[in-house]
Amino acid sequence: MNQVWERFMTVKGYLLEGIFANKLDTYHVNKELVLHSVEPLLYIRKNNSSDIKYWKIDWTEDNTGEDILLLKEQETPEPIEYELIDNPLQKHVIMGSSFSVQHNLIKKVIGYGFKDIHSEILSSIVLELDDLFISIKTGPVIEIRITNKEPKGLGDMIFST
């Protein structure tokens, strides 16, 4: 298994505090919320702790035209504008657009993509919360779907917690 993916599997049991972006378009489609952004950021925090992670979500395309999901764990919410604050449970005030859910405990993390003889390519991530699923699908515009049903058709399962 790719070591980078192992790091992202460690957020099981953390809280999803929010989804941020400089511009976050939000739609309601067939009982689902759909968010579109060019470079969204997930704000993840360990319960009752100052252990904070930011996941910058990006994409690239391989030489065959397949979209690849890139996840970068970072200490600050860059490239979104922010200010430092002195609070044990929050280190930054983030100035961008935001979206959050009430019951935000991450129960499971699943990575999807495609496999060939030589590699496994990540194209989607699903975060299972208490009563919601948040799927993140790669492309020039990142699509984030919030639904109460487990997403289907995201490709081969690459990893699961």
SVG drawing of the C-alpha trace seen along z (x, -y; Angstrom):
<svg xmlns="http://www.w3.org/2000/svg" viewBox="-34 -37 39 44">
<polyline fill="none" stroke="black" stroke-width="0.4" points="0.0,0.0 1.2,-3.5 2.6,-5.1 0.9,-8.5 -2.5,-6.8 -1.7,-5.2 -1.3,-8.7 -4.8,-9.7 -6.3,-6.6 -5.2,-7.9 -8.0,-10.4 -10.5,-7.8 -11.9,-9.0 -11.1,-12.6 -13.7,-15.4 -14.3,-17.0 -14.5,-20.6 -15.2,-22.0 -14.6,-22.2 -13.1,-25.5 -12.1,-27.1 -11.5,-30.6 -14.6,-29.9 -17.0,-27.1 -20.1,-26.7 -23.0,-24.8 -25.9,-23.0 -28.9,-20.9 -29.5,-18.1 -31.8,-15.1 -31.6,-15.2 -27.8,-15.6 -25.6,-18.6 -22.9,-19.1 -19.9,-21.4 -17.6,-22.4 -14.2,-24.0 -10.9,-24.2 -8.8,-23.7 -10.8,-22.8 -9.4,-22.2 -10.6,-19.9 -10.1,-21.0 -9.8,-17.9 -9.2,-17.9 -8.7,-15.2 -11.6,-15.3 -10.8,-17.5 -7.3,-18.2 -5.2,-20.8 -4.1,-18.0 -5.3,-19.8 -4.7,-18.6 -5.5,-20.4 -5.9,-18.4 -5.4,-20.4 -7.2,-18.6 -5.9,-18.9 -5.7,-16.9 -3.4,-16.0 -3.8,-14.0 -1.6,-11.1 -0.4,-10.5 -3.4,-8.3 -5.8,-11.1 -6.9,-9.6 -7.6,-12.0 -5.6,-11.5 -6.6,-12.8 -3.8,-14.5 -4.1,-15.0 -1.6,-17.1 -1.5,-17.2 -0.4,-20.6 -0.1,-22.6 -1.9,-25.8 -5.0,-26.4 -2.9,-27.9 -3.7,-29.0 -6.8,-30.3 -6.3,-33.6 -6.2,-33.1 -5.1,-34.6 -3.4,-32.9 -5.3,-32.9 -4.5,-31.7 -7.1,-29.0 -6.3,-25.4 -8.9,-23.9 -8.4,-26.2 -5.2,-27.7 -6.5,-29.7 -9.5,-31.9 -10.1,-31.0 -11.3,-33.8 -12.7,-31.7 -16.0,-30.1 -16.9,-27.2 -19.3,-24.3 -19.7,-22.1 -22.0,-19.4 -23.3,-18.9 -22.4,-15.2 -18.8,-15.3 -17.0,-12.2 -15.1,-10.4 -16.0,-6.7 -14.4,-5.4 -12.1,-6.5 -12.3,-4.7 -10.1,-5.4 -11.3,-4.5 -9.5,-4.6 -8.2,-2.2 -5.7,0.5 -3.4,1.9 -0.6,4.4 2.0,1.8 0.1,-0.7 -3.0,-1.8 -4.2,-5.3 -6.4,-7.2 -9.3,-9.2 -11.9,-9.5 -12.1,-9.6 -15.1,-8.8 -15.5,-9.9 -18.2,-8.1 -19.6,-10.2 -22.3,-9.3 -25.2,-9.7 -23.6,-11.0 -21.2,-10.1 -18.9,-12.8 -17.4,-11.7 -14.6,-13.7 -14.0,-13.1 -11.1,-14.4 -11.1,-16.5 -10.3,-20.1 -13.1,-21.1 -13.2,-18.9 -16.7,-17.6 -17.7,-17.0 -21.1,-15.2 -22.8,-15.0 -25.5,-12.3 -27.0,-9.9 -26.4,-6.9 -23.1,-5.2 -21.7,-6.4 -21.4,-4.0 -19.5,-3.9 -16.3,-5.5 -14.0,-2.8 -12.0,0.0 -11.5,-0.2 -7.9,-1.0 -8.0,-1.2 -10.4,-1.3 -10.1,-1.8"/>
</svg>
